[in-house]
Amino acid sequence: MSGRLRQITGGLPAAFWYLWTASLINRTGAVAQIYLGVYLLSVRHFDASYVGLVIGVGGIGTALGALPGGIIADRWGRRPAMLGAAVPAALTMLAMGRATGQAAILILALLLGVFLGIVRPAFAASIIDVVPGSDRIRALNLNYWAFNLGSGAAALLAGLLARIEPMLLFATNAGVLLCSTLLLALKVPETKPADDTAEARRTGLGVVFRDRTFMAFAGLTLLGWALIESNKMLPASLLADGLDITSYGQVIVVNMVLIVLGQLFLLALVARFRHEHVLAASAVLVGTGFGLAAFADTLWAYALTVAVWTLGEMLMTLANSAVTVQLSSPDARGRYQGVFGFALTGAMFLGPTLGGLVAEHFGTATLWAAVFCLGLALAAAHLAAGPARARRVALLQTACTPVDQPAPL
């Protein structure tokens, strides 16, 4: 086991580990972000459709922020994008904890999402910049592992803080966000490649939007992650079944624990299969996990459903990271990450918003049945798109220098 851990974590540069630590710190303190749905339902007593809308608006704000964030990262550098949005994000977080009106909360959720979204493409591009080509997927997987380790801790901490004083959720989240940003400011230098061309920097997002293979992949990623984001409607199911409001934290922590225990060891297994096969399997597992939620009515039954879709999430994350790295042009890395981030975080709008509407008007059982059917459709789409991706990767590999070559398909 220790040898396997050394193989997973060894040989990565110090700059990556500072980025990794900042990610872990930031996510451990993301208590308001994780418990926002529970807070709005139980403290503010809003209905499920409005709660889904708030979470969704925050997601679309993050998606919108990712696009200029990618441009900033490629034109002016990773540090301006990562560091510039921290203070306004923290202030917005504090304001959200004080807000009581529905319109004010929606506006603040949108602004917070934009500020957080600006950071993400630069952060991912920094990891790819500092890590050699053969280790990039491993590094991104380690960062995702840290994200979920912190999320597990945040879910437990959030329940405690919510019982003491709900405002502590927002104050803690804001403070930790500033602390993680300070670490980046002190320890992570500018990583943008110095040899990228002025012409490449001026092309904006067009270079990505014209890449039909990548855009098709981003669209499928949007749908896949929207299915996963429908977990934000689990509190509505739990409350409908008469379970305690804090049970959401106990159920969702299964997601973080399984990822923390298993994510690092899945990379070698996934490497044996083609990515379209892994993505298809992940979509089936995600759909099945949420489909089973229609039959759950106890804490343990919900925990089992979370375990099933979590396995799908783990596989989807690994394959998505690999395909994104493979399809990204080195001189437009921030912009590719920005568009990919738009798809991921756009799902944070699509999943909760549509999920909230379906749950409100048709019930959560109908929602989970729809997610199951969409998971099967997504699996078929990934299988159909696989050959075009393979051809695109082959073309990029012939054009890249050895240090920039993506890992083999």
KAZIWO-V565363 format. One record per backbone hydrogen bond with DSSP energy under -0.5 kcal/mol. NH is the residue of the N-H (numbers start at 0). CO is the residue of the C=O. E is the energy in kcal/mol with one decimal. If there is no record, write none. Layout:
# KAZIWO-V565363
NH & CO & E
NH & CO & E
This chain:
# KAZIWO-V565363
4 & 0 & -2.3
5 & 1 & -2.1
6 & 2 & -1.9
7 & 3 & -1.9
8 & 4 & -2.5
9 & 5 & -2.4
11 & 8 & -0.7
15 & 12 & -0.5
16 & 12 & -1.3
17 & 13 & -1.8
18 & 14 & -2.0
19 & 15 & -2.9
20 & 16 & -2.4
21 & 17 & -2.4
22 & 18 & -2.2
23 & 19 & -2.3
24 & 20 & -2.8
25 & 21 & -2.7
26 & 22 & -2.3
27 & 23 & -2.1
28 & 24 & -1.5
29 & 26 & -1.2
30 & 28 & -1.8
31 & 168 & -0.7
33 & 29 & -1.9
34 & 30 & -2.0
35 & 31 & -0.6
38 & 34 & -2.9
39 & 35 & -2.7
40 & 36 & -1.9
41 & 37 & -3.0
42 & 38 & -2.2
43 & 38 & -1.7
45 & 39 & -2.5
50 & 46 & -2.2
51 & 47 & -2.6
52 & 48 & -1.7
53 & 49 & -2.6
54 & 50 & -2.3
55 & 51 & -2.3
56 & 52 & -3.0
57 & 53 & -2.2
58 & 54 & -1.8
59 & 55 & -2.5
60 & 56 & -2.2
61 & 57 & -2.0
62 & 58 & -2.3
63 & 59 & -2.7
64 & 60 & -2.4
65 & 61 & -1.5
66 & 62 & -0.8
66 & 63 & -0.6
67 & 63 & -0.9
68 & 64 & -1.9
69 & 65 & -2.0
70 & 66 & -1.6
71 & 67 & -2.9
72 & 68 & -2.2
73 & 69 & -1.6
74 & 70 & -2.5
75 & 71 & -2.3
76 & 71 & -1.4
80 & 76 & -0.9
81 & 77 & -2.4
82 & 78 & -3.0
83 & 79 & -1.6
84 & 80 & -0.6
85 & 82 & -1.0
88 & 84 & -1.8
89 & 85 & -2.3
90 & 86 & -2.5
91 & 87 & -2.2
92 & 88 & -2.1
93 & 89 & -2.0
94 & 90 & -2.2
95 & 91 & -2.1
96 & 92 & -1.4
97 & 93 & -0.9
97 & 94 & -0.7
98 & 94 & -1.5
104 & 100 & -2.1
105 & 101 & -2.0
106 & 102 & -2.3
107 & 103 & -2.6
108 & 104 & -2.4
109 & 105 & -2.0
110 & 106 & -2.4
111 & 107 & -2.7
112 & 108 & -2.1
113 & 109 & -2.1
114 & 110 & -2.3
115 & 111 & -2.4
116 & 112 & -2.5
117 & 113 & -1.7
118 & 114 & -0.8
118 & 115 & -0.5
119 & 115 & -1.0
120 & 116 & -0.7
121 & 117 & -0.6
122 & 118 & -2.1
123 & 119 & -2.5
124 & 120 & -2.7
125 & 121 & -2.3
126 & 122 & -1.7
127 & 123 & -2.0
128 & 124 & -2.6
129 & 125 & -2.2
130 & 126 & -1.2
132 & 402 & -0.8
134 & 131 & -1.7
135 & 131 & -0.6
135 & 132 & -1.0
138 & 134 & -2.4
139 & 135 & -2.7
140 & 136 & -2.1
141 & 137 & -2.2
142 & 138 & -2.2
143 & 139 & -2.1
144 & 140 & -2.1
145 & 141 & -2.3
146 & 142 & -2.4
147 & 143 & -2.0
148 & 144 & -2.4
149 & 145 & -2.6
150 & 146 & -1.8
151 & 147 & -2.4
152 & 148 & -1.8
153 & 149 & -2.6
154 & 150 & -2.5
155 & 151 & -1.5
156 & 152 & -2.6
157 & 153 & -3.1
158 & 154 & -1.3
159 & 155 & -1.3
160 & 156 & -2.6
161 & 157 & -2.7
162 & 158 & -1.4
163 & 159 & -1.6
164 & 160 & -2.9
167 & 164 & -2.0
168 & 165 & -1.6
169 & 165 & -0.6
170 & 166 & -2.2
171 & 167 & -2.4
172 & 168 & -1.8
173 & 169 & -2.3
174 & 170 & -2.3
175 & 171 & -2.4
176 & 172 & -1.9
177 & 173 & -1.8
178 & 174 & -1.9
179 & 175 & -2.5
180 & 176 & -1.7
181 & 177 & -2.0
182 & 178 & -1.8
183 & 179 & -1.7
184 & 180 & -2.3
185 & 181 & -2.0
186 & 182 & -2.2
187 & 183 & -1.9
188 & 186 & -0.6
195 & 192 & -0.7
200 & 196 & -1.7
201 & 197 & -1.5
202 & 198 & -0.7
202 & 199 & -0.6
203 & 200 & -0.7
205 & 202 & -1.1
206 & 203 & -0.6
207 & 204 & -1.0
208 & 204 & -2.5
209 & 205 & -2.2
210 & 207 & -1.6
211 & 209 & -1.4
214 & 210 & -2.6
215 & 211 & -2.4
216 & 212 & -1.9
217 & 213 & -2.8
218 & 214 & -2.2
219 & 215 & -2.0
220 & 216 & -2.3
221 & 217 & -2.3
222 & 218 & -1.8
223 & 219 & -2.8
224 & 220 & -2.7
225 & 221 & -1.7
226 & 222 & -1.7
227 & 223 & -1.5
228 & 224 & -2.7
229 & 225 & -0.7
229 & 226 & -0.8
230 & 227 & -1.9
231 & 228 & -2.0
232 & 229 & -2.0
233 & 230 & -1.9
235 & 232 & -0.6
236 & 232 & -1.3
237 & 233 & -2.8
238 & 234 & -2.6
239 & 235 & -2.0
240 & 236 & -1.5
241 & 238 & -1.7
242 & 237 & -2.5
246 & 243 & -1.8
247 & 244 & -1.0
248 & 245 & -0.5
249 & 245 & -1.1
250 & 246 & -2.3
251 & 247 & -3.2
252 & 248 & -1.2
253 & 250 & -1.5
254 & 251 & -0.9
255 & 251 & -1.1
256 & 252 & -2.8
257 & 253 & -2.4
258 & 254 & -1.8
259 & 255 & -2.7
260 & 256 & -2.5
261 & 257 & -2.5
262 & 258 & -2.5
264 & 261 & -0.8
265 & 261 & -0.7
265 & 262 & -1.1
266 & 262 & -0.6
268 & 264 & -0.5
269 & 265 & -2.9
270 & 266 & -1.9
271 & 268 & -1.4
272 & 269 & -2.0
276 & 273 & -0.6
277 & 273 & -1.9
278 & 274 & -2.8
279 & 275 & -2.0
280 & 276 & -2.3
281 & 277 & -2.4
282 & 278 & -2.1
283 & 279 & -1.9
284 & 280 & -2.2
285 & 281 & -2.5
286 & 282 & -2.4
287 & 283 & -2.5
288 & 284 & -2.7
289 & 285 & -2.1
290 & 286 & -2.3
291 & 287 & -2.2
292 & 288 & -0.7
292 & 289 & -0.6
293 & 290 & -1.3
294 & 291 & -1.8
295 & 291 & -0.5
295 & 292 & -0.7
301 & 297 & -2.3
302 & 298 & -2.1
303 & 299 & -1.8
304 & 300 & -1.9
305 & 301 & -2.2
306 & 302 & -1.9
307 & 303 & -1.7
308 & 304 & -2.2
309 & 305 & -2.0
310 & 306 & -1.5
311 & 307 & -1.3
312 & 308 & -2.3
313 & 309 & -2.7
314 & 310 & -2.0
315 & 311 & -2.5
316 & 312 & -2.6
317 & 313 & -2.0
318 & 314 & -2.3
319 & 315 & -2.7
320 & 316 & -2.4
321 & 317 & -2.0
322 & 318 & -2.6
323 & 319 & -2.5
324 & 320 & -2.2
325 & 321 & -2.2
326 & 322 & -2.3
327 & 323 & -1.0
331 & 328 & -1.9
332 & 329 & -1.0
335 & 331 & -2.5
336 & 332 & -2.3
337 & 333 & -2.0
338 & 334 & -2.6
339 & 335 & -2.6
340 & 336 & -2.8
341 & 337 & -2.2
342 & 338 & -1.9
343 & 339 & -2.4
344 & 340 & -3.1
345 & 341 & -2.3
346 & 342 & -1.3
347 & 344 & -0.6
348 & 344 & -0.5
348 & 345 & -1.1
349 & 345 & -2.6
350 & 346 & -2.7
352 & 348 & -2.0
353 & 349 & -2.1
354 & 350 & -2.4
355 & 351 & -2.9
356 & 352 & -2.0
357 & 353 & -2.7
358 & 354 & -2.7
359 & 355 & -2.3
360 & 356 & -2.2
361 & 357 & -2.8
362 & 357 & -0.9
362 & 358 & -0.7
366 & 362 & -1.4
367 & 363 & -2.5
368 & 364 & -1.8
369 & 365 & -2.2
370 & 366 & -2.1
371 & 367 & -1.8
372 & 368 & -1.9
373 & 369 & -2.4
374 & 370 & -2.1
375 & 371 & -1.6
376 & 372 & -1.9
377 & 373 & -2.5
378 & 374 & -1.9
379 & 375 & -1.7
380 & 376 & -1.9
381 & 377 & -2.2
382 & 378 & -1.8
383 & 379 & -1.8
384 & 380 & -1.7
385 & 381 & -1.0
388 & 384 & -1.6
389 & 385 & -2.1
390 & 386 & -1.9
391 & 387 & -2.0
392 & 388 & -2.6
393 & 389 & -2.0
394 & 390 & -1.8
395 & 391 & -2.1
396 & 392 & -2.4
397 & 393 & -1.4
398 & 394 & -0.9
399 & 395 & -1.6
403 & 400 & -0.8
404 & 400 & -0.8
404 & 401 & -0.7
